[in-house]
Amino acid sequence: MRVETVHDDPVDADAIEVDPITAEAMTAGDPAAQPAQPAETARPAEPERHARHGLIRTFHPRRGRASTTQADALTRLWSVYGYTIADPHHTYHTPEVAPDGPFDRERLFGRRAPLVLEIGCGMGEATAEMAAADPERDYLGADVHTPGLGNLIALAEARGLTNVRVARGDVLFLLRDGVEPGSLAAVHVFFPDPWPKAKHHKRRIIQPDTVALIRDRLAPGGVLHCATDWAEYAEQMLEVLEADTGLRNRYPGGSGYAPRDAVGRPVTGYERRGVRDGRPIADLVFEKIGD
Ligand SMILES: C[S@@+](CC[C@H](N)C(=O)[O-])C[C@H]1O[C@@H](n2cnc3c(N)ncnc32)[C@H](O)[C@@H]1O
């Protein structure tokens, strides 16, 4: 099944391939059942492929089958909801797709409203929930994992959300090349891949250069909200965010972490699993200092 879209970006549902573990979890509709660190696929490792373009790869390339609902949402509604990020390495998409043209948020959303970007939205549960509660702002969920984007599109359609869109691909390229400086109301980074091995820490998305990029794209007063269930990553996040002189901690007292009940963040599958496994949840809320 192949459908043409206004972005000239066909989504071929039949070619969305299977990773048995992820497929089982996704088909069951239980994101918490997904592996925390999805196995590297048979695709040859290309560990530094982004380094040539000044950006490190922060995600696990993986294949996951879309459920019927997700595949249906992708094929039927991609032209309305979807944007494919231009980056030099879009071969991790299954199927491979041509990137769209320059990022045009007004065209994508059909209006100009404050924009919240969620980096690594996964199944989109938090994106949909927050967008539903906040109709005056637009929410862009970005991920490389197409079935999750299909899930978010299906959620948005089911709930009649007109302020939700999805971006497929490496969000660092979108931030660097597509998003104007000072133009984002907020950036959410909820339960990013923890990359627990020391040799992989460089792949963590929260580190000085990516935080500087995110801060630059935030409007003055704009918020960077991060959450993790990985204690040692939480400490690193706090250290990196505190060290960025263009950011201010909204919850500077005590530990520096934000109280869970103050942040208005819906629970996602990854948080549920962290709690189930006895890991503490840390939220960090920083804002860009005004000019
Ligand atoms: C551990 S999951 C968390 C998903 C979701 N935020 C939640 O809480 O359930 C992290 C997600 O970030 C995505 N990701 C990591 N780096 C990314 C990047 N550079 N661009 C787009 N997505 C990325 C991964 O594909 C994955 O879906």
PDBQT file of the ligand as one rigid body, heavy atoms in Angstrom, charges set to zero:
ROOT
HETATM    1  C1  LIG A 301      13.561   5.920  25.824  1.00  0.00    +0.000 C 
HETATM    2  S1  LIG A 301      12.509   6.554  24.579  1.00  0.00    +0.000 S 
HETATM    3  C2  LIG A 301      11.374   7.613  25.492  1.00  0.00    +0.000 C 
HETATM    4  C3  LIG A 301      10.111   7.888  24.749  1.00  0.00    +0.000 C 
HETATM    5  C4  LIG A 301       9.111   8.826  25.423  1.00  0.00    +0.000 C 
HETATM    6  N1  LIG A 301       9.668  10.166  25.621  1.00  0.00    +0.000 N 
HETATM    7  C5  LIG A 301       8.558   8.281  26.712  1.00  0.00    +0.000 C 
HETATM    8  O1  LIG A 301       8.801   8.854  27.775  1.00  0.00    +0.000 OA
HETATM    9  O2  LIG A 301       7.884   7.226  26.678  1.00  0.00    +0.000 OA
HETATM   10  C6  LIG A 301      13.569   7.729  23.779  1.00  0.00    +0.000 C 
HETATM   11  C7  LIG A 301      13.111   8.069  22.374  1.00  0.00    +0.000 C 
HETATM   12  O3  LIG A 301      13.925   9.106  21.867  1.00  0.00    +0.000 OA
HETATM   13  C8  LIG A 301      14.130   8.883  20.482  1.00  0.00    +0.000 C 
HETATM   14  N2  LIG A 301      15.322   9.640  20.060  1.00  0.00    +0.000 N 
HETATM   15  C9  LIG A 301      16.555   9.594  20.597  1.00  0.00    +0.000 A 
HETATM   16  N3  LIG A 301      17.390  10.441  19.970  1.00  0.00    +0.000 NA
HETATM   17  C10 LIG A 301      16.649  11.048  18.994  1.00  0.00    +0.000 A 
HETATM   18  C11 LIG A 301      16.957  12.008  18.000  1.00  0.00    +0.000 A 
HETATM   19  N4  LIG A 301      18.188  12.530  17.871  1.00  0.00    +0.000 N 
HETATM   20  N5  LIG A 301      15.978  12.395  17.160  1.00  0.00    +0.000 NA
HETATM   21  C12 LIG A 301      14.730  11.868  17.273  1.00  0.00    +0.000 A 
HETATM   22  N6  LIG A 301      14.372  10.951  18.208  1.00  0.00    +0.000 NA
HETATM   23  C13 LIG A 301      15.332  10.543  19.059  1.00  0.00    +0.000 A 
HETATM   24  C14 LIG A 301      14.239   7.381  20.379  1.00  0.00    +0.000 C 
HETATM   25  O4  LIG A 301      13.956   6.923  19.078  1.00  0.00    +0.000 OA
HETATM   26  C15 LIG A 301      13.193   6.922  21.404  1.00  0.00    +0.000 C 
HETATM   27  O5  LIG A 301      11.937   6.717  20.802  1.00  0.00    +0.000 OA
ENDROOT
TORSDOF 0
